[in-house]
Amino acid sequence: MIIQKERKSFEQISTELLIVGVQKNCDHIKGWKEFVSFYGEHVEKWIRTGDIETERKKLTKIPYLGANEHLQRILFVGLGDTKTLTRNELRDIFGLVGKKLREMKANRFTIWLESFTADPIQEKDIAFLFAEGSGMGFYQVPHYKTTSNEPEVYLDEVQFVTNADIDEIVESYKLGKIYADAVNEARTLVNLPPNILKATDLAEYAVNLANNYGFEVEILNKEQLEELGMGGILAVNRGSTNEPRVITLKYKGTEEWKDVIGLVGKGVTYDTGGYSIKSKTGMVGMKGDMGGAASVLGAMKIIGEMKPKKNVVAVIGATDNMISGDAFKPDDVITTYSGKTVEIKNADAEGRLVLADAVTYAKQQGADYLIDVATLTGGVITALGYDKTGALSNNEAFFDAFIEASVKTGEFVWGMPLTERDKKRIRDSQIADLNNSPGSDGHMIFAGGFVGEFVENTPWIHLDIAGTSDTTKPHELGPKGATGVMVRTLATFIKDFTFHI
């Protein structure tokens, strides 16, 4: 994408589309008189009559008929009362603008930054939020239809009308675009069919990511996992003809490998439920059971671009959960990588077994803090719905810092309790150290708490994204399908986190 690096005035614009924020009274907007002089006084009349809608999230497209022959159309974006406008709402508005850009097949556009200012949201914030929101809104799910011959639409060029520091504006815009691109790549991974994205393909994606950003990378194959004794992921993989992989990426942002944040992702590329088989309708969509892995990889892409002075290790356990004569089954007892034994009571409670080995391995790789991300339970949807990520943590200060990052990104996270009574039920087995499914009541807590048994005293956050990783309806920031949830929050948290715990 070409990003203009000098200030533009209205008369200098050479673009398909000028994007302007409007509200009922625009007189206080810096440069409004110049815009009216440029466009024509009838714009104010159209705002008064409602021909240009000022209600929040309303978009009005009008042809430009003035003297500048290099400008084709203007898109007026309703902001409502800017006194109540938040960063998260503005991001959503820009998501709708991104959808409109795709609909219009516009790939060259200009945004008048000052028209969107709302205290304390300044021009550099607007540039970031516009790139982030419009980039996510512009996203389209890849498909395999043979009848479509429409050319792909790209956002090729952006210009800014602004009086702010143009270098600062450009850097903010670039960062927002990095965020959007990473989210969209994570979405695409989740949206891929399971016959196209297997564990080996996920590993190949991670290797390419490492090569692009200079990460240290390690891919463990099945034979190596057997040598190490990673009984959790190997049990889940036993019914499959596709080999598992444990993927490790290391980003070293300081000279000394210390204060390492570990990101652990569940990468179950398809989940039949194993011998605790899902229904025919419950199985549809289980290609997305690697959403946690996609979130971690998306966050690592942002980290690779931003290059923060932090140390990060990402570990992903990747496999599918299939059925065969050798598949693991209820009543089996397995030995995890940590040495702890687990009585299997539910073969559809497989993700926690994969995470058990992955968090143990992340600790061995030097992780001083752990965040695991997984589409782990339907129980989180029962408890919190589809718009909230459920969380568990063993460290209040660590969790509070994470919540601050989630507020910035607008990704709602809600902490759930993990009591000693819950832990006792997870440990309730006559023949093993743990059982993998203590009951359907409190299912989300038991699943996350099971992972916590392998974390032990390491500061830890568990994120259950089963409800938020996918949506059945289009929304402001994208189409139906994968959402790329937690990519932005994980990256923002790593960027902002200070080690004071």
Secondary structure per residue as TSV (DSSP state, phi and psi in degrees):
chain	resnum	aa	ss	phi	psi
A	1	M	-	360.0	137.8
A	2	I	E	-89.0	124.4
A	3	I	E	-115.1	119.7
A	4	Q	-	-60.3	134.9
A	5	K	-	-115.3	17.8
A	6	E	S	-134.8	155.6
A	7	R	-	-64.6	147.7
A	8	K	B	-121.9	143.4
A	9	S	-	-99.5	170.0
A	10	F	G	-58.3	-39.1
A	11	E	G	-69.5	-23.6
A	12	Q	G	-88.5	-6.0
A	13	I	-	-63.9	133.6
A	14	S	-	-132.9	94.8
A	15	T	E	-160.5	165.0
A	16	E	E	-75.5	-33.2
A	17	L	E	-148.3	130.6
A	18	L	E	-104.0	128.5
A	19	I	E	-105.4	123.3
A	20	V	E	-129.5	130.8
A	21	G	E	-85.3	136.7
A	22	V	E	-133.0	152.2
A	23	Q	-	-141.5	176.1
A	24	K	S	-59.8	-39.1
A	25	N	-	-120.8	108.4
A	26	C	-	-99.9	1.6
A	27	D	T	-60.4	-29.0
A	28	H	T	-80.8	-8.7
A	29	I	S	-70.2	127.5
A	30	K	T	-61.9	121.7
A	31	G	T	93.0	4.4
A	32	W	H	-63.1	-40.5
A	33	K	H	-62.4	-38.9
A	34	E	H	-64.9	-38.5
A	35	F	H	-66.0	-43.7
A	36	V	H	-61.6	-40.0
A	37	S	H	-64.7	-36.0
A	38	F	H	-73.3	-45.9
A	39	Y	H	-86.7	-39.0
A	40	G	-	127.1	144.6
A	41	E	T	-65.0	-20.1
A	42	H	H	-63.3	-18.1
A	43	V	H	-61.6	-38.4
A	44	E	H	-67.7	-37.8
A	45	K	H	-63.5	-43.2
A	46	W	H	-64.9	-31.8
A	47	I	H	-67.8	-43.3
A	48	R	H	-64.1	-38.5
A	49	T	H	-84.2	-8.7
A	50	G	T	86.9	3.0
A	51	D	S	-65.8	-31.9
A	52	I	S	-105.0	113.9
A	53	E	-	-81.6	133.1
A	54	T	-	-106.6	-4.1
A	55	E	S	-62.6	142.6
A	56	R	T	-56.0	132.3
A	57	K	T	76.1	8.5
A	58	K	-	-92.1	135.0
A	59	L	E	-117.0	136.2
A	60	T	E	-128.2	119.3
A	61	K	E	-101.8	127.3
A	62	I	E	-134.3	134.7
A	63	P	E	-64.0	147.5
A	64	Y	-	-95.1	126.3
A	65	L	-	-119.7	19.2
A	66	G	S	-85.0	-161.7
A	67	A	S	-79.4	-21.8
A	68	N	-	-77.2	104.4
A	69	E	T	-74.2	-8.1
A	70	H	T	-94.2	2.9
A	71	L	E	-115.7	130.3
A	72	Q	E	-100.0	-48.5
A	73	R	E	-142.6	161.0
A	74	I	E	-124.8	134.9
A	75	L	E	-109.7	111.5
A	76	F	E	-88.6	130.1
A	77	V	E	-114.1	115.1
A	78	G	E	-70.5	129.6
A	79	L	-	-110.0	-11.8
A	80	G	-	67.4	-146.0
A	81	D	-	-83.0	109.1
A	82	T	G	-69.8	-12.2
A	83	K	G	-65.9	-25.6
A	84	T	G	-108.1	5.8
A	85	L	-	-77.1	126.6
A	86	T	-	-105.7	166.2
A	87	R	H	-58.8	-43.6
A	88	N	H	-65.2	-38.1
A	89	E	H	-68.3	-37.9
A	90	L	H	-66.7	-38.2
A	91	R	H	-60.2	-43.8
A	92	D	H	-62.5	-41.1
A	93	I	H	-59.7	-44.4
A	94	F	H	-67.8	-28.4
A	95	G	H	-60.2	-41.8
A	96	L	H	-65.0	-35.7
A	97	V	H	-63.2	-41.2
A	98	G	H	-59.9	-42.1
A	99	K	H	-60.9	-40.9
A	100	K	H	-66.5	-38.8
A	101	L	H	-60.3	-41.5
A	102	R	H	-65.8	-44.7
A	103	E	H	-59.2	-40.4
A	104	M	H	-81.1	-8.3
A	105	K	T	57.7	36.0
A	106	A	-	-88.9	127.0
A	107	N	-	-119.2	-1.7
A	108	R	E	-127.8	120.9
A	109	F	E	-145.5	161.6
A	110	T	E	-129.1	138.8
A	111	I	E	-117.6	130.1
A	112	W	E	-87.9	100.9
A	113	L	G	-64.4	-44.1
A	114	E	G	-60.3	-26.7
A	115	S	G	-70.4	-11.1
A	116	F	G	-106.9	0.9
A	117	T	-	-67.2	139.1
A	118	A	B	-151.9	113.0
A	119	D	T	-50.0	127.4
A	120	P	T	-97.7	21.6
A	121	I	B	-80.3	115.4
A	122	Q	-	-105.3	178.5
A	123	E	H	-58.8	-41.1
A	124	K	H	-67.5	-34.5
A	125	D	H	-64.1	-40.9
A	126	I	H	-64.3	-42.4
A	127	A	H	-60.3	-43.7
A	128	F	H	-64.0	-50.2
A	129	L	H	-65.5	-35.1
A	130	F	H	-65.2	-47.6
A	131	A	H	-62.3	-43.3
A	132	E	H	-66.3	-53.3
A	133	G	H	-67.9	-48.2
A	134	S	H	-67.1	-35.1
A	135	G	H	-63.4	-41.8
A	136	M	H	-71.7	-39.3
A	137	G	H	-65.5	-31.0
A	138	F	H	-71.1	-19.8
A	139	Y	-	-59.1	143.0
A	140	Q	-	-129.7	138.6
A	141	V	-	-67.5	128.3
A	142	P	-	-65.5	145.3
A	143	H	-	-136.0	174.4
A	144	Y	-	-125.4	26.2
A	145	K	-	-71.7	140.0
A	146	T	S	-93.6	-10.0
A	147	T	S	-90.9	-13.3
A	148	S	-	-83.9	125.5
A	149	N	-	-122.0	16.3
A	150	E	-	-74.7	134.2
A	151	P	-	-67.4	148.7
A	152	E	-	-67.5	144.4
A	153	V	-	-106.4	133.8
A	154	Y	-	-125.3	152.7
A	155	L	-	-88.4	104.1
A	156	D	-	-95.9	-31.4
A	157	E	E	-148.9	135.0
A	158	V	E	-128.5	140.5
A	159	Q	E	-126.3	159.9
A	160	F	E	-125.8	133.1
A	161	V	E	-96.3	113.5
A	162	T	-	-163.7	156.0
A	163	N	S	-107.8	3.0
A	164	A	S	-78.7	173.0
A	165	D	-	-62.1	112.2
A	166	I	H	-66.7	-33.8
A	167	D	H	-64.3	-41.5
A	168	E	H	-65.2	-39.7
A	169	I	H	-62.7	-46.3
A	170	V	H	-63.1	-42.8
A	171	E	H	-64.3	-40.7
A	172	S	H	-64.0	-42.5
A	173	Y	H	-62.6	-43.8
A	174	K	H	-60.3	-41.3
A	175	L	H	-65.2	-42.9
A	176	G	H	-61.0	-38.2
A	177	K	H	-67.7	-37.3
A	178	I	H	-58.7	-45.7
A	179	Y	H	-59.9	-48.1
A	180	A	H	-63.9	-43.5
A	181	D	H	-62.1	-40.1
A	182	A	H	-67.0	-42.8
A	183	V	H	-59.7	-44.8
A	184	N	H	-67.2	-35.4
A	185	E	H	-65.9	-40.2
A	186	A	H	-63.1	-41.6
A	187	R	H	-58.7	-44.8
A	188	T	H	-63.4	-39.9
A	189	L	H	-57.7	-45.7
A	190	V	H	-68.8	-34.3
A	191	N	H	-76.9	-14.8
A	192	L	S	-65.9	140.3
A	193	P	-	-62.5	150.0
A	194	P	T	-69.2	-20.6
A	195	N	T	-78.0	-13.5
A	196	I	T	-99.6	-33.9
A	197	L	S	-112.6	98.9
A	198	K	-	-104.8	178.3
A	199	A	H	-57.7	-38.9
A	200	T	H	-66.9	-34.4
A	201	D	H	-70.1	-38.5
A	202	L	H	-62.3	-39.5
A	203	A	H	-65.3	-39.7
A	204	E	H	-63.8	-40.0
A	205	Y	H	-59.8	-44.2
A	206	A	H	-63.6	-38.5
A	207	V	H	-63.7	-43.0
A	208	N	H	-63.2	-39.2
A	209	L	H	-61.9	-44.0
A	210	A	H	-62.6	-41.5
A	211	N	H	-65.7	-35.9
A	212	N	H	-68.2	-35.0
A	213	Y	H	-116.4	4.7
A	214	G	T	74.5	24.5
A	215	F	-	-73.0	150.2
A	216	E	E	-76.0	135.3
A	217	V	E	-131.9	142.7
A	218	E	E	-139.4	131.2
A	219	I	E	-120.6	115.4
A	220	L	E	-93.7	126.6
A	221	N	-	-91.5	-177.8
A	222	K	H	-61.2	-44.4
A	223	E	H	-60.7	-41.7
A	224	Q	H	-67.8	-37.4
A	225	L	H	-64.4	-37.6
A	226	E	H	-66.5	-40.1
A	227	E	H	-63.0	-38.1
A	228	L	H	-78.2	-20.4
A	229	G	T	80.4	38.1
A	230	M	-	-82.2	76.6
A	231	G	H	-70.4	-19.1
A	232	G	H	-70.6	-56.3
A	233	I	H	-69.2	-34.8
A	234	L	H	-66.0	-35.3
A	235	A	H	-62.8	-46.0
A	236	V	H	-63.2	-34.5
A	237	N	H	-81.5	-10.0
A	238	R	T	-59.6	-30.4
A	239	G	T	-84.7	1.3
A	240	S	-	-104.6	150.8
A	241	T	S	-90.5	-6.9
A	242	N	S	-98.9	131.9
A	243	E	-	-68.6	149.4
A	244	P	-	-83.7	167.7
A	245	R	E	-143.3	143.4
A	246	V	E	-112.1	120.1
A	247	I	E	-105.8	130.2
A	248	T	E	-127.8	126.8
A	249	L	E	-119.9	136.1
A	250	K	E	-123.3	127.5
A	251	Y	E	-113.3	121.1
A	252	K	E	-108.3	107.1
A	253	G	-	-100.0	-5.8
A	254	T	S	-132.0	165.4
A	255	E	S	-64.3	-39.3
A	256	E	S	-100.4	136.0
A	257	W	-	-81.3	82.3
A	258	K	-	-143.2	169.2
A	259	D	S	49.4	49.5
A	260	V	E	-86.0	127.9
A	261	I	E	-93.6	125.4
A	262	G	E	-100.4	125.6
A	263	L	E	-107.9	124.4
A	264	V	E	-121.6	126.8
A	265	G	E	-119.8	137.4
A	266	K	E	-78.9	121.7
A	267	G	E	-118.9	52.2
A	268	V	E	-81.0	103.4
A	269	T	E	-71.8	-20.8
A	270	Y	E	-159.9	138.6
A	271	D	E	-126.3	105.2
A	272	T	-	-79.9	-14.9
A	273	G	-	95.1	-5.9
A	274	G	T	61.1	-145.8
A	275	Y	T	-68.6	-16.6
A	276	S	S	-92.2	60.8
A	277	I	-	-63.9	142.3
A	278	K	-	-75.7	162.9
A	279	S	-	-71.8	167.9
A	280	K	H	-63.3	-31.6
A	281	T	H	-84.1	-32.1
A	282	G	H	-70.5	-21.3
A	283	M	H	-81.2	-26.9
A	284	V	T	-64.0	129.7
A	285	G	T	97.4	-4.9
A	286	M	G	-73.9	0.5
A	287	K	G	-62.8	-21.4
A	288	G	G	-86.6	9.3
A	289	D	G	-75.3	1.8
A	290	M	G	-104.8	21.2
A	291	G	H	-59.6	-33.8
A	292	G	H	-65.2	-41.3
A	293	A	H	-62.4	-41.6
A	294	A	H	-63.6	-39.5
A	295	S	H	-62.3	-43.0
A	296	V	H	-65.7	-42.8
A	297	L	H	-66.4	-38.4
A	298	G	H	-62.5	-42.6
A	299	A	H	-63.2	-38.5
A	300	M	H	-66.5	-32.2
A	301	K	H	-62.6	-45.2
A	302	I	H	-63.2	-42.5
A	303	I	H	-60.6	-41.9
A	304	G	H	-62.4	-34.7
A	305	E	H	-76.3	-43.3
A	306	M	H	-77.8	-32.9
A	307	K	-	54.6	58.0
A	308	P	-	-70.0	159.6
A	309	K	S	-85.4	63.7
A	310	K	-	-136.1	161.9
A	311	N	E	-112.8	130.4
A	312	V	E	-135.5	134.2
A	313	V	E	-120.2	129.8
A	314	A	E	-112.5	130.5
A	315	V	E	-127.1	129.9
A	316	I	E	-127.6	126.9
A	317	G	E	-95.2	118.9
A	318	A	E	-121.5	125.6
A	319	T	E	-166.9	170.4
A	320	D	E	-107.8	168.3
A	321	N	E	-120.3	98.0
A	322	M	-	-116.3	-178.0
A	323	I	-	-121.3	132.9
A	324	S	-	-157.8	-178.9
A	325	G	T	-65.0	-16.7
A	326	D	T	-109.2	5.9
A	327	A	-	-67.3	149.6
A	328	F	-	-68.9	158.5
A	329	K	-	-149.4	161.4
A	330	P	T	-55.7	141.4
A	331	D	T	89.1	-9.3
A	332	D	-	-67.4	157.4
A	333	V	E	-123.3	126.7
A	334	I	E	-118.4	159.4
A	335	T	E	-113.3	120.4
A	336	T	-	-79.7	172.8
A	337	Y	T	-59.4	-31.6
A	338	S	T	-73.0	-14.6
A	339	G	S	99.5	-14.9
A	340	K	-	-72.3	142.2
A	341	T	E	-98.3	151.6
A	342	V	E	-135.0	127.9
A	343	E	E	-84.8	125.3
A	344	I	-	-85.1	118.3
A	345	K	S	-110.1	-13.1
A	346	N	-	-153.1	114.0
A	347	A	T	-73.2	-11.5
A	348	D	T	-90.1	1.2
A	349	A	-	-102.8	55.5
A	350	E	-	-89.5	-29.8
A	351	G	H	-61.5	-36.4
A	352	R	H	-67.7	-27.6
A	353	L	H	-70.2	-40.5
A	354	V	H	-63.7	-45.0
A	355	L	H	-66.1	-32.9
A	356	A	H	-57.7	-47.0
A	357	D	H	-69.7	-38.1
A	358	A	H	-67.4	-42.6
A	359	V	H	-69.5	-34.3
A	360	T	H	-62.3	-42.3
A	361	Y	H	-68.7	-38.5
A	362	A	H	-61.3	-40.3
A	363	K	H	-63.0	-40.2
A	364	Q	H	-64.7	-28.5
A	365	Q	T	-82.7	4.0
A	366	G	T	104.8	9.5
A	367	A	-	-65.7	123.4
A	368	D	S	-94.0	-18.0
A	369	Y	E	-137.2	146.8
A	370	L	E	-130.3	137.2
A	371	I	E	-131.9	117.7
A	372	D	E	-105.9	145.1
A	373	V	E	-129.1	127.9
A	374	A	E	-157.4	143.4
A	375	T	-	-82.5	81.3
A	376	L	-	-95.4	-41.0
A	377	T	-	-143.7	148.2
A	378	G	S	-71.8	-18.3
A	379	G	H	-62.6	-31.2
A	380	V	H	-68.4	-30.9
A	381	I	H	-70.8	-41.6
A	382	T	H	-59.5	-40.7
A	383	A	H	-77.6	-42.0
A	384	L	H	-123.2	-6.4
A	385	G	-	84.5	-168.5
A	386	Y	S	-94.3	-3.3
A	387	D	S	-111.7	9.0
A	388	K	-	-132.5	131.1
A	389	T	E	-84.3	127.4
A	390	G	E	-85.7	146.3
A	391	A	E	-137.9	151.9
A	392	L	E	-129.3	152.8
A	393	S	E	-155.1	153.9
A	394	N	S	-108.8	8.1
A	395	N	-	-144.5	111.2
A	396	E	H	-63.8	-43.1
A	397	A	H	-65.4	-41.8
A	398	F	H	-62.1	-44.7
A	399	F	H	-66.9	-40.6
A	400	D	H	-60.8	-39.4
A	401	A	H	-65.0	-37.2
A	402	F	H	-67.4	-39.9
A	403	I	H	-61.1	-37.5
A	404	E	H	-58.5	-41.1
A	405	A	H	-66.8	-40.0
A	406	S	H	-67.2	-31.8
A	407	V	H	-66.4	-39.9
A	408	K	H	-62.4	-37.9
A	409	T	H	-91.0	-10.6
A	410	G	T	77.1	19.3
A	411	E	-	-101.5	108.1
A	412	F	-	-71.4	125.6
A	413	V	E	-125.1	134.3
A	414	W	E	-127.9	124.7
A	415	G	E	-78.1	137.0
A	416	M	-	-112.2	155.1
A	417	P	-	-80.0	148.7
A	418	L	-	-131.6	104.0
A	419	T	-	-98.4	168.2
A	420	E	H	-63.1	-32.6
A	421	R	H	-65.5	-38.6
A	422	D	H	-61.7	-44.9
A	423	K	H	-63.4	-36.8
A	424	K	H	-63.1	-39.0
A	425	R	H	-69.2	-35.6
A	426	I	H	-64.5	-30.4
A	427	R	T	-91.4	6.5
A	428	D	-	-84.7	93.0
A	429	S	-	-150.6	138.5
A	430	Q	S	-78.3	-18.2
A	431	I	S	-124.9	-1.2
A	432	A	S	-147.2	171.2
A	433	D	S	-68.1	-36.8
A	434	L	E	-138.9	162.1
A	435	N	E	-122.5	150.4
A	436	N	S	-91.9	1.5
A	437	S	-	-156.6	83.1
A	438	P	-	-68.0	-20.5
A	439	G	-	162.1	165.6
A	440	S	S	-82.0	-23.3
A	441	D	T	-72.2	132.9
A	442	G	T	63.3	31.4
A	443	H	H	-58.4	-42.4
A	444	M	H	-62.4	-39.7
A	445	I	H	-68.9	-42.4
A	446	F	H	-64.8	-39.7
A	447	A	H	-65.7	-49.8
A	448	G	H	-66.2	-38.8
A	449	G	H	-62.8	-32.3
A	450	F	H	-60.6	-44.7
A	451	V	H	-62.0	-38.1
A	452	G	H	-60.4	-25.4
A	453	E	H	-63.4	-23.7
A	454	F	H	-98.5	-18.5
A	455	V	H	-74.3	-39.7
A	456	E	T	60.5	-119.9
A	457	N	T	-94.3	0.8
A	458	T	S	-67.3	131.1
A	459	P	-	-53.3	130.1
A	460	W	E	-147.6	143.8
A	461	I	E	-130.5	131.7
A	462	H	E	-109.3	129.7
A	463	L	E	-119.0	115.0
A	464	D	E	-97.8	108.0
A	465	I	-	-105.3	22.1
A	466	A	T	-58.2	-33.7
A	467	G	T	-86.4	-30.6
A	468	T	T	-99.9	-9.2
A	469	S	S	-78.3	-12.9
A	470	D	E	-147.6	151.0
A	471	T	E	-137.9	144.6
A	472	T	S	-90.5	-3.4
A	473	K	S	-131.7	149.2
A	474	P	-	-62.2	152.2
A	475	H	B	-141.3	176.9
A	476	E	T	-55.3	-37.1
A	477	L	T	-100.0	12.6
A	478	G	B	166.7	177.7
A	479	P	-	-84.5	177.2
A	480	K	S	-66.2	153.7
A	481	G	E	117.6	-155.0
A	482	A	E	-63.6	143.1
A	483	T	-	-102.7	-20.7
A	484	G	-	69.0	28.5
A	485	V	T	-59.9	146.1
A	486	M	T	76.5	-8.2
A	487	V	H	-58.5	-51.6
A	488	R	H	-70.3	-37.5
A	489	T	H	-68.6	-43.2
A	490	L	H	-59.5	-46.3
A	491	A	H	-66.0	-41.9
A	492	T	H	-64.6	-41.1
A	493	F	H	-61.6	-46.2
A	494	I	H	-62.9	-41.3
A	495	K	H	-62.2	-42.0
A	496	D	H	-94.2	-17.9
A	497	F	-	-66.5	132.4
A	498	T	-	-112.2	139.6
A	499	F	-	-88.3	85.8
A	500	H	-	-123.4	10.7
A	501	I	-	-78.4	360.0
